[in-house]
Amino acid sequence: MVVVIFTDGKHFDNLSCAAIHAVLHSRLFHISLGVELDVNVLNMKGLDFFRSKWRFTSQRFCGLYCNIVLSDVIASLAITDFGNETDRLALLDLKRRITKDPLRIMSSWNDSVDFCSWIGVTCHHSTKRVMILDLEAQELVGSLPHSIGNLTYLTGINLRHNHFRGEILQEMGRLRSLQYLNMSYNSFVGKIPTNISYCTQLKMLDVSSNMIIGSIPDQLSSLLNLTHLWVYGNNLTGTIPSWIGNFSSLNTLYLDTNNFQGSIPNEFGRLTSLGKFVLGLNNLSGIVPSSIYNISSIYIFDVTQNQLHGELPPNVGITLPNLEQFYISLNKFTGAFPLSLANASRLQSLDFSLNGLTGTLPAESLGSLQSLVWLNVDRINWEVGKLVT
């Protein structure tokens, strides 16, 4: 539908606010003009109004009539209104799914105030579409509605530390603008939904500390923008996907406390931005690929309680100069203690216990590590400056 307004350019600014309000229903709009025009949004008496800065080929403009065509305004306004109502209804669906709300968070979710003012809801300033849903640590009990997939402008969801149950829904894949998804520390069951693969803008995916089963679906290989991946504390099985090595921006990788089997992929050596490398408490076997010991950005290295074997590189303290925490206990590592760890001056925690390491513990070298507060070698625990047996 096209609305055409004819007006004398000299009197354009005197158009009735009421008339514009009737047409535009207090919404932003796009206009196309017979003359070149810049539009800036003003707020006048609670209405979305506009002013125009005109640029003409001639300085003379008396008697000139402009043909202002508001192309498809009504259609776009209807879409905007429909989108806002869709968001509101999706939020109310979520509210209906909440079975316990001890902090009475949902009491603010009512029609007495705009849904953009509801606790945990953040909207875009102009479109009024829901962008962020943040209900972290609100002690909520309930499940997710399928209509959560209708919140298509969402860039962030944070449900961390609640008591949500049921499955993480395939409808999450409709949230194509999503960048941050945190569902950790809940009671979600089922598998990781494959449709999350459509959320290709995701930077952070955290489903840790739930009761999720199955393997990491291969479809998630499309999430090439991930910088943080947390899936620890579930019942995940299968092998660790080698395609995670394609996530070139990955900084944090927590796959620990699951039931992963097989070896650590050689492709992980390509994760040159990695800072936290945590694969402990699984059933991994084989050796740690040598290329991983060359990722100088790693400061947390944890492969505790697996079936890994092999020798530690003698220069590991040089190739990993930023190490703060180094945990390899309860594996089958052999060989000598790497003296080069004395070069890792930021080292705070070191656990070599219950392996097959041999040789002499270099107490003098370890004494140079001024930040070291925890040392565990077999059944002997160390604290800085004090030996405890």
C-alpha positions in Angstrom: 0.0 0.0 0.0 1.3 3.5 -0.9 0.4 6.7 0.8 1.0 10.0 -1.1 1.1 13.3 0.6 1.3 16.5 -1.5 2.4 19.6 0.4 4.0 22.9 -0.3 7.7 22.5 0.7 7.6 25.9 2.5 4.9 24.6 4.9 6.1 21.0 5.2 7.2 21.5 8.8 3.7 22.7 9.7 2.0 19.4 8.9 -0.3 18.4 11.7 1.3 16.1 14.3 -2.1 14.6 14.7 -2.3 13.7 11.0 1.2 12.2 11.0 0.4 10.3 14.2 -2.7 8.9 12.6 -0.8 7.6 9.7 2.4 6.5 11.4 0.9 5.2 14.7 4.0 6.5 16.6 6.4 4.2 14.7 9.5 4.9 12.8 9.2 4.7 9.0 11.2 4.8 5.8 10.3 7.4 3.2 11.2 7.8 -0.4 11.2 11.3 -1.9 11.1 13.0 -5.3 13.9 15.3 -4.0 17.0 14.3 -1.9 16.2 14.2 1.8 17.9 13.3 5.1 15.6 12.2 7.8 16.3 12.5 11.5 14.0 11.2 14.2 12.6 13.5 16.8 10.4 12.8 19.7 7.7 15.4 20.1 5.1 15.0 22.8 5.7 11.3 22.9 5.2 10.9 19.1 7.8 9.8 16.6 8.1 12.8 14.4 10.7 13.9 11.9 12.5 16.9 10.5 14.0 17.2 7.1 17.2 18.8 5.8 16.6 19.6 2.1 19.3 19.7 -0.6 18.1 21.0 -3.9 19.9 21.7 -7.2 18.5 25.2 -7.1 18.5 27.6 -4.1 15.1 28.8 -5.2 12.3 26.7 -3.9 9.3 29.1 -3.8 6.3 27.5 -5.4 8.0 24.1 -5.6 5.8 21.2 -4.6 7.3 18.0 -3.3 5.8 14.7 -4.0 6.5 12.7 -0.8 5.9 9.1 -1.2 5.7 7.0 1.9 6.2 3.7 0.1 4.9 0.6 1.9 4.7 2.5 5.2 1.5 0.8 6.3 2.9 -2.6 5.5 6.1 -2.0 7.3 4.3 -0.6 10.3 2.1 -3.6 10.4 5.1 -5.9 10.3 6.7 -3.9 13.2 3.6 -4.0 15.3 3.2 -7.7 14.6 6.8 -8.3 15.5 6.4 -6.5 18.8 3.3 -8.4 19.6 5.0 -11.7 18.7 7.8 -10.9 21.2 5.3 -10.0 23.9 3.4 -13.2 23.4 6.6 -15.3 23.4 7.6 -13.8 26.7 4.2 -14.5 28.2 4.5 -18.1 27.0 7.8 -18.3 28.9 6.0 -16.8 32.0 3.3 -19.5 31.8 6.0 -22.2 31.7 7.5 -21.0 35.0 6.2 -23.2 37.8 8.2 -21.7 40.7 9.3 -18.1 41.1 10.3 -17.4 44.7 11.8 -14.0 43.9 8.6 -13.0 42.1 10.4 -11.9 39.0 7.5 -12.8 36.8 5.2 -10.4 38.7 6.7 -7.5 36.6 5.7 -9.4 33.4 2.3 -7.9 33.1 0.4 -5.5 30.8 0.6 -2.6 33.2 4.0 -1.8 31.8 5.6 -2.2 28.4 7.2 -5.6 28.0 10.5 -3.8 27.3 10.5 -2.8 31.0 10.0 -6.3 32.4 12.8 -7.6 34.6 15.4 -9.4 32.5 14.2 -8.0 29.2 16.2 -5.5 27.1 14.8 -4.1 23.8 16.3 -2.3 20.9 15.8 1.4 21.5 14.0 2.1 18.2 12.4 -1.1 17.0 11.4 -2.2 20.5 12.2 -5.8 19.6 13.6 -8.0 22.4 17.4 -8.2 22.1 18.5 -9.6 25.4 16.9 -12.0 27.8 18.9 -12.1 31.1 17.3 -14.1 33.9 20.5 -15.3 35.5 20.3 -16.7 39.1 16.6 -15.9 39.6 15.8 -19.3 41.1 13.2 -19.9 38.4 11.8 -23.4 37.9 10.2 -24.3 34.6 10.8 -25.1 30.9 11.2 -23.3 27.7 8.2 -22.7 25.3 8.6 -23.5 21.6 7.7 -19.9 20.9 11.1 -18.8 22.2 12.1 -19.2 18.6 9.9 -16.2 17.7 12.2 -13.8 19.5 14.2 -13.5 16.3 16.0 -10.2 17.3 17.6 -11.8 20.3 21.4 -11.4 20.5 21.8 -12.7 24.0 20.1 -15.3 26.3 21.4 -15.9 29.8 19.5 -18.4 31.9 22.5 -19.4 34.0 22.0 -20.7 37.6 18.3 -21.5 37.6 16.3 -24.7 37.6 15.0 -25.0 34.0 14.1 -28.5 32.9 13.2 -30.2 29.7 15.1 -30.0 26.5 17.0 -27.2 24.9 14.7 -26.7 21.9 15.4 -27.0 18.2 13.6 -23.7 17.8 16.7 -22.0 19.2 18.0 -22.3 15.7 15.6 -19.6 14.5 17.5 -17.0 16.5 19.8 -16.1 13.7 21.1 -12.9 15.4 22.1 -14.8 18.6 25.7 -14.1 19.8 25.6 -15.3 23.4 23.8 -18.4 24.7 24.2 -19.4 28.3 22.1 -22.2 29.6 24.5 -23.4 32.3 23.8 -24.7 35.7 20.2 -25.9 35.1 18.6 -29.3 34.7 18.3 -29.4 30.9 18.1 -32.9 29.5 18.2 -34.4 26.0 20.8 -33.6 23.3 22.4 -30.5 22.1 20.0 -29.3 19.4 21.4 -29.5 15.9 19.6 -26.4 14.8 21.9 -24.2 16.9 24.1 -24.6 13.8 22.0 -21.9 12.1 23.0 -19.4 14.8 26.2 -18.7 12.9 26.8 -15.4 14.8 27.3 -17.2 18.1 30.4 -16.2 20.0 29.6 -17.9 23.3 27.9 -21.2 23.8 27.6 -22.5 27.4 25.4 -25.5 28.2 27.6 -26.7 31.1 26.4 -28.4 34.3 23.2 -29.9 33.0 22.2 -33.4 32.2 22.7 -33.4 28.4 23.5 -36.6 26.7 24.7 -37.7 23.3 27.6 -36.4 21.3 28.5 -32.9 20.1 26.6 -32.7 16.8 28.7 -32.3 13.7 26.2 -29.6 12.5 27.8 -27.2 15.1 30.9 -27.1 12.8 29.2 -24.1 11.2 29.8 -21.9 14.4 33.0 -20.5 13.1 32.7 -17.3 15.2 32.8 -19.1 18.6 35.2 -17.6 21.1 34.0 -19.5 24.1 32.7 -23.1 24.2 31.6 -24.7 27.5 29.9 -28.1 27.7 31.5 -29.4 30.9 29.6 -31.3 33.6 27.2 -33.2 31.4 26.9 -36.8 30.2 28.3 -36.3 26.7 29.8 -39.2 24.9 31.6 -40.1 21.7 34.8 -38.5 20.4 35.8 -34.9 20.5 35.1 -33.4 17.1 38.2 -32.5 15.1 36.4 -29.6 13.5 36.6 -27.6 16.7 40.1 -27.0 15.5 38.6 -24.7 12.8 37.3 -22.3 15.4 40.3 -19.9 14.9 39.0 -17.3 17.4 38.4 -19.8 20.2 39.7 -18.6 23.5 38.0 -20.9 26.0 37.4 -24.6 25.6 35.8 -26.5 28.5 35.0 -30.1 27.6 35.7 -31.6 31.0 33.6 -33.9 33.2 31.9 -35.8 30.5 32.4 -39.3 29.0 34.4 -38.4 25.9 36.6 -41.2 24.5 39.2 -41.4 21.8 42.2 -39.1 21.4 42.7 -35.3 21.5 42.4 -34.2 17.9 45.7 -33.0 16.2 43.6 -30.2 14.7 43.5 -28.5 18.1 47.0 -27.3 17.4 45.5 -24.7 15.1 43.7 -23.0 18.0 46.3 -20.3 18.3 44.1 -17.9 20.3 43.3 -20.5 23.0 43.7 -19.5 26.6 41.8 -22.1 28.6 42.3 -25.7 27.5 40.3 -28.0 29.8 39.6 -31.6 29.0 39.9 -33.3 32.4 37.7 -36.1 33.8 36.9 -37.9 30.6 38.1 -41.2 29.1 40.6 -39.8 26.6 43.5 -41.9 25.5 46.6 -41.5 23.4 49.0 -38.6 23.6 48.6 -34.9 23.8 49.4 -33.6 20.3 52.8 -31.8 20.4 51.3 -28.8 18.6 49.1 -28.0 21.6 52.2 -27.5 23.7 53.2 -24.8 21.3 50.1 -22.6 21.7 51.8 -19.9 23.7 48.5 -18.2 24.7 47.4 -21.1 26.9 47.3 -20.2 30.6 45.1 -23.0 31.9 46.0 -26.5 30.8 43.9 -29.3 32.4 43.8 -32.9 31.2 43.3 -34.4 34.7 42.0 -38.0 35.1 42.1 -39.5 31.6 44.2 -42.3 30.1 46.7 -40.1 28.4 50.3 -41.2 28.1 53.6 -40.1 26.7 56.3 -37.7 28.0 56.0 -34.0 28.6 58.2 -31.9 26.3 61.3 -30.8 28.2 60.8 -27.2 27.0 57.1 -26.9 27.9 57.8 -24.1 30.3 59.2 -22.1 27.4 56.6 -22.9 24.8 53.8 -22.2 27.3 55.2 -19.1 29.0 51.8 -17.8 30.2 50.9 -20.9 32.2 49.1 -20.2 35.4 47.5 -23.6 36.0 48.9 -27.0 34.8 47.0 -30.1 35.7 47.9 -33.6 34.4 47.3 -35.8 37.4 45.7 -39.3 37.2 47.1 -40.2 33.8 49.9 -42.4 32.5 52.5 -39.8 31.7 56.1 -40.9 32.0 59.6 -39.3 31.8 61.2 -36.6 33.9 59.9 -33.5 35.4 60.4 -30.7 32.8 62.9 -28.3 34.4 61.8 -25.6 32.0 58.7 -25.0 34.0 60.9 -22.7 36.1 60.5 -20.3 33.2 56.7 -20.1 33.5 56.9 -17.3 36.0 53.1 -16.9 36.3 52.6 -20.5 37.4 50.2 -20.7 40.4 49.1 -24.3 40.5 50.9 -27.5 39.4 49.6 -31.0 39.7 51.6 -34.0 38.4 50.3 -36.6 40.9 49.5 -40.2 40.1 51.4 -40.6 36.9 54.6 -42.5 36.1 57.0 -39.6 36.2 60.5 -40.4 37.5 63.6 -38.5 38.5 64.4 -35.8 41.0 62.0 -33.0 41.9 63.9 -29.8 41.1 63.1 -27.9 44.3 65.6 -25.2 43.6 64.0 -24.5 40.2 60.5 -24.5 41.7 61.6 -22.1 44.4 62.0 -19.5 41.7 58.3 -19.6 40.9 57.1 -16.7 43.1 53.4 -17.1 42.2 53.3 -20.8 42.9 50.8 -21.6 45.7 49.9 -25.2 45.0 52.1 -28.2 44.0 51.0 -31.8 44.0 53.4 -34.5 43.0 52.2 -38.0 43.7 51.2 -38.2 47.3 53.3 -35.2 48.5 51.6 -31.8 48.7 53.6 -28.7 48.6 52.8 -25.1 49.6 55.2 -22.2 49.0 57.9 -22.3 51.6 56.5 -25.3 53.4 56.6 -29.1 52.9 53.5 -31.1 54.0 53.6 -34.9 53.9 
